[in-house]
Amino acid sequence: MVPQHLKQVIQRIHDLPTLPRTILKITELVNNPKTSAKDLAKVITDDQVLTARLLKLVNSSFYGFPQKISTVTGAIVLLGFDAIRNLLLTTSVFDLFSNKHKANKDLQEKFWDHSLGCAIGAKAIGSFLKSEQVEELFVAGLLHDIGKIVEMMILPQEFELAVQKTRDTPITIYQAEEEVLGFTHTEVGRVLAEKWNLPSKLTKIIAHHHHPAKAGRFAEEAAVIHVADIFCRALGLGSGGDERMPPLEPDAWSRFTFSSAVIDHLLQEIDRTFYDISSVLVATKAEDKSVSSMPIHG
């Protein structure tokens, strides 16, 4: 039986924003093997805000390119189609759920800091493991807790009760959601991912990042997000809605052979990169209002 609160979420989730049309078009082009850098650049440059953001981000310390990149085509050639799509997806998702409810602004910002940290952590772990899908892991980390934002928007009072329960009793937000709502953010995240027509792999990772073994053939990718989540909590990057460390799944951890030195290296890299990119994202968002007067280059 579907819990009543979850029925409410499913009914109202269709009222939530969809991904911008330009992002959907970019995703469609990236998935087409016949697409050229010029084709992709044309779609991006038709949107002044996305163009300004892209050039700002690729010239930031997050990427550290020695030369200034002044064209969208140049950025595409240097970063690749997948990285460009995911970079623009990151800023667009950031927009969709920013400042919707002023009362929860502080908590919402902490959620986004945690999600961004998890994305960076997933990419760092993926790079260490020499994964060919590090950009995909970044997006999975970014969206892993998207269900919490939805709960906050659709069931604010109930979600606040769940958060309060983690302060009054020694349980995680995941457990508190089950007790108060009758479901968790992983189920809500899956529903939203399906609404957005995200790839099956990404939907599975969002749904099972607390229990990676349940993700089936995507268990290793889900394990990366699971471990990245733990690393972020250890570093205190943002908040997952509680002040507790969720249990580390032994099966997920056993997939990786991280020495103490590797763990220290990953934690330092995640921490440094987080502050690099978060400052750039905030600065870029603040500058969006003035981009209409900027010259746009393909």
N, C-alpha and C positions, 0 to 999 in steps of 0.2 A: 504494500500500500504506500502511495506517495504522501509524505507528510503535508499537512495543510499549508504550512508556511512555504514549502517548496513549490506547491501548486501556485501560490501567489507570485513567487519569483518567476516561475515559468510563464505565467500569464502576462506579467508586466515587463519581462525582459525584452519583449518586442518593442517596448516604448523607449528603450535605451538607444543612444546614438549608434549608428553604424560606422564602419570605417569610411573615411573620406573617399569619394569617387576616384580621385587621382591615385590614391594608394592602391585601390583595387585594380586600376588600369596598369599601374606599375607592376603589380604582382602578376597580372596576366601576361605582360610583356616579358618579365623575367623568366616565366615558365615556358615561353616560346623559344625553342632553339634557333629560330630564324631571326630573332631580334638583334639588331645592331646597337652599338653604343650611341649612335646618332639617333636611332628611333627612341631609345629610352630618354636621352637628353631632351628631345623635343617635348615629351610629355611633362617632364619635370620643370622645364623652363616656362611652360605655360602657367605654372603656379608660382607666383613671386615669393610667397612665404616659404614654400618648400625649398625653392632655389636658394634663398638667402640662408636658410637654416643649414642646408647641405654644405654650402661653401664655408660657413662659419665653423661647422663641426669638423670638416676635413682639414681645416687649417689650424685646429686647436692642438694643444699639447697631448690630447688623447691619442692622436695618430703620430704626431711628431715628424711629419715630412720635412726634409731640409729646405725644399723650395715651396714658394707660395703657389697654391692651386687656384687659378682664377676662372676656370670654366667648368661647367657641369660635366662635359665630355671628358675632360682631364680627370675629374674625380672618379668617374665611372671606370675609366681605363686603369687607374691606380688601385681602386678598391675592389672592383668586380661587381657584377650585377647583384648577387645575393647580399653583399655588404651594404650596398646603396639602398636596396629595398628595406632591409632590416633597420638601417639607420633612420630612414624616413618613417618607418612604421613606429619606431620607438617614440619619436617626437609627436606623432599623430595620436598614439594611444595616451601619451602624457596629457595631451590636450583634452581628449574625450572625457576624462574623469577628474580634471583639475578644477578646484574651487566650486564644485557643484553645491556643496553644503557648507556654508561658512562655519556652522557650529562644530563641524568635525574636521575643520581645515588642518589643525595640528596633527591629528591622528592620521588623516589621509596623506599628509606630506611624509610622515614617518613610514607609512606603508609603501609609498613610492620610493623612498630612499632604500628600504629593504629590498624591494623588487629590483631596483637598479643595481644594488650591490649583488644580488643573486645572479643577475644577468652577467655582470662582469666576472663574478666567480665562476659561473658555468663556462664562460669563454676561456678563462684562464686555465681551468681544469682540462677543457677540451684541447687547448693548445698544447698543454703538457703531454696529454695522451696522444698527440698527433692526429686528432680527429679531423676529418675532412669537412665536418659540418659545424664548425665553431660558431658561425653566424646564426645558424639554426638554434644552437644551444643558448646563445645570447637571448634570442627572442623567447625561448621557452622559459628561461629564468625571469625575464621581464614580466611575463604573463602568468607565472605559476600561481600567484595569489590574487589574480584579477577577480575571483569570486568574492573576496572580502570587500572590495570596493562596491560590487553590485549589492551585496547584503547591506552595506552601509547606506546605499542610496534608496533601496526598495524597502528594507525593514530596519530603519535607523534605531528605533527604540529597542527592538529585540536584539539587534547586534550589540548595542551598548550594554544590555544586560549580560550578554556573553562575555564581553570585555571585562565588565565589572566582576563577573564570576571568577575570572583568572586572577583578579587582585585579592579576592576574598578567600579563595581556596587554591591549593597547590595543583592546579591542572593547566593544561595548555589551551590555547584558543580553539584548537581542533576538537578537543574533548568538550569544551564549553559550548561550542556550536551544536554538537550532537545533543547535549543535554537541554539547551534552551530552544534551539530551532528544530531539532530533529533531523538535521543534515549538516553538511560541512561545505566550506568554500570550494572544495575540490569538485563537488557535484555541480555547484553553481557555475564554476569556471568552465566545466565541460559543456554545459548548456549554452553559455555565451560563445564559446569557441565554435560550437556547431552552428550557431546563428550567424557568425561571421564567416562561415565556410572555411575555417582554418584547416590545414592538412590533418589527416588522421593521426599522424605521429605526434603533432603538437597537442592535439586534443587529448590523446592518451597520457602524455607526460603531465599535462595540467591536472588531469583526473587522478593520477596515481603518484604524484611526487612524494607523498608521505609513505607510500608502500610500493616502491619501484618494481618489485617482482610481479605485481599485478598488471604491469604495463605490457606484458607479453613480449613480443619481439622488439619492443622499444624499452626494455627494462634497463639497459645500460645507459641510455640517454636520460631516463627518469632518475637513475642513480646519480648521475652527474648533478642534476638539479637538486636532488635530495642533499648531497654532500655540500654543494654550494650554499644552500639554505643554512646548513649548520655552521659553515665557515662565517657567513655574514652575521649570524647571531653571536658567534664568538667574538667578532670584531665590533659588535654593537652598532652596525650600520642600519639605522632606521629601527622599525619595530614591526614584528609580525602580528601585533595585537595583544601580546602577552610579554612577560619578562622571563619566560622559561625556555629552556633548551628542549626542543622536542627530541624524542628518543631517536638515536642513530640506528638505522636498520643494519644489522650485521651482514646480511646478504649484499646490501648495496656497498658497504664499506669494503667487503672482501673482494669486490671486483677490481679494486685499485690497490697497488702496492706503494703507498706513499710513505717514504721515510720521514723522520722528524725534520730533516733538513728541507725536504721538498714541501712539507706542510708549512714550515716557516716562510719559505720562498713564496708560496702561493698566497699566504695571508698578507704578506707585505705587498705583493703585486696588486691584490684585490683592493687593499686599503688605499694605496697610492692612486690607482686608476680611478677609483670611485670619486675621490675628491677632484681629480682632473676633469672628468666628464660631467659630474653633477654641477660644477660651477659653470661649465660651458652651456649646459642645457638651460640653466636658470637665466644666464645672460642672454642667450639666444631668444628665449621666450620674451624677455623684456624688450628686445629690439624689434619684435615682429611688427609692431604698429607703424614703424617707419620704413618698412621695406618697399612700399609702393613707389617711393621716389628713387630707389636704387637701380642702377643699370644692370640688366640681366644678360648674362653671356652663356651661350650654348657650348 
